[in-house]
Amino acid sequence: MTAVSLAGTAARARPFRLRFGSLGFYAALAIGGMVWTAPLIILVFTALKSAGDFAQNGAFALPQSLEFGNFAKAWAIGIQTYFWNSLVLTVLKVPAGIFICSLAAFALTKMKMRGSSLVFTIFLLGLIVPMQMTLVPLTLLYQRLDLIDSLPGLFFLYLGFGLPLGILVLRGFFRSIPAEMIEAARIDGCSWWGVYRRVVMPLATPAVVSLLILDVIATWNEFILAQIFIRTEAQRTLPLGVVQFSTEFSTAYDLLAAGQLITIAPLLLLYLFFQRYFVHGMAGAVK
């Protein structure tokens, strides 16, 4: 009887421990979520305050009145130009980069090229070599090509620096596609272009969407190259342009926060729209 009672006590205690452990787990998730969202909440509060409200009450207090005009003012002052510059670069660069990366990854994984491992290693060097080491030779090259202070110049820079990661992600996913499917398509008379377009790319939709999200974020938020190679206000991108709200002597925190919210809003919408593809695509990319 004693053993039976002890077993019953242990059985009753086990669900309690499980419930207590689940409660602690969700409490930790809630605390972590609050920590991660706190900067965004503070940014929203600051964007909705007037300059006097921010100076008097700081960033952590609730706005005394909602100043939605900060967004219109920030847009009119210069965000509009910066936004369209970034949008044009992103819309042109991301599809072009994904197309080139997918062609390279397909050739390296499915076409059985000689020296494909060496070629892939050379591409990976782009992830190893720091960007800062390339700035001096790139500046000299762009001066000769007259590409300084131009959006086409930034386009080629973003395209080149984005290739290593894109090829790495897509190569990992393409390797998970069974070789039998490629062989069957080839036996049926499909060309390599047909295999790429009709077999591989439809199966690689999750990986392509994952890479699209990563590439859009990287292109949209890029600052170092734009700061070095863009000189005039008309050619500035969003990350570079938002900095102009902060000067040596003062900072318009209300307009700066409004401009930053305008900057991150498209990225949040993009991720929320494609999030169901993201985890699956990245999981296949690291197999």
BELCOR-V111746 format. One record per pair of residues at least 24 apart in sequence whose ideal C-beta (glycine too) atoms are under 8 Angstrom apart, sorted by the first residue. I is the first residue (numbers start at 1). J is the second residue. Records with the same first field share a line. If there is no record, write none. Layout:
I=J + J
This chain:
43=257 + 260 + 261
44=257 + 261
46=253 + 254 + 256 + 257
47=71 + 254 + 257 + 258 + 260 + 261
49=254
50=254
51=252 + 253 + 254
54=253 + 254
59=253
67=254
70=254 + 255 + 257 + 258
71=258 + 261 + 262
73=255 + 258
74=245 + 255 + 258 + 259 + 262
75=262
77=245 + 255
78=233 + 236 + 241 + 244
79=238 + 241 + 242 + 259 + 262
81=233 + 234 + 236 + 241
82=236 + 237 + 238 + 240 + 241 + 242
83=238 + 262 + 263
85=151 + 235 + 236 + 237 + 238 + 241
86=219 + 220 + 237 + 238 + 239
88=151
89=151 + 154 + 155 + 158 + 219 + 237
90=216 + 219 + 220
92=155
93=155 + 158 + 159 + 162 + 215 + 219
94=212 + 215 + 216 + 219
96=159
97=158 + 159 + 162 + 163 + 166 + 215
98=166 + 208 + 211 + 212 + 215
100=159 + 163 + 166
101=162 + 163 + 166 + 167 + 169 + 170 + 211
102=166 + 170 + 196 + 201 + 204 + 208
103=196
104=163 + 167
105=166 + 167 + 170 + 171 + 174
106=170 + 174 + 196 + 200
108=167 + 171
109=171 + 174 + 175
110=174 + 177 + 179 + 182 + 195 + 200
111=192
120=167 + 171
123=163 + 164 + 167 + 168
124=164 + 168
125=164
126=160 + 161 + 163 + 164
127=164 + 165 + 168
131=161 + 224 + 225
132=224
135=228
138=229
139=228 + 229
142=229
147=229
148=229 + 231
149=229 + 230 + 231 + 232 + 235
150=235
151=235
153=229
154=225 + 226 + 229 + 230 + 237
157=225 + 229
158=219 + 222 + 225
161=225
162=215 + 218 + 219
165=214
166=211 + 215
168=285
169=207 + 210 + 211 + 214 + 281 + 282 + 285
170=204 + 207 + 208 + 211 + 285
172=207 + 284 + 285 + 286 + 287
173=204 + 206 + 207 + 281 + 284 + 285 + 287
174=200 + 204 + 207
175=287
176=284 + 287
177=203 + 204
205=277
206=277 + 278 + 280 + 281 + 284
207=281 + 282 + 284 + 285
208=281
209=274 + 277 + 278 + 281
210=277 + 278 + 280 + 281 + 282 + 285
211=281
212=274
213=270 + 271 + 274 + 278
216=267 + 270
217=267
220=263 + 266 + 267
221=263 + 267
238=262 + 263
239=263
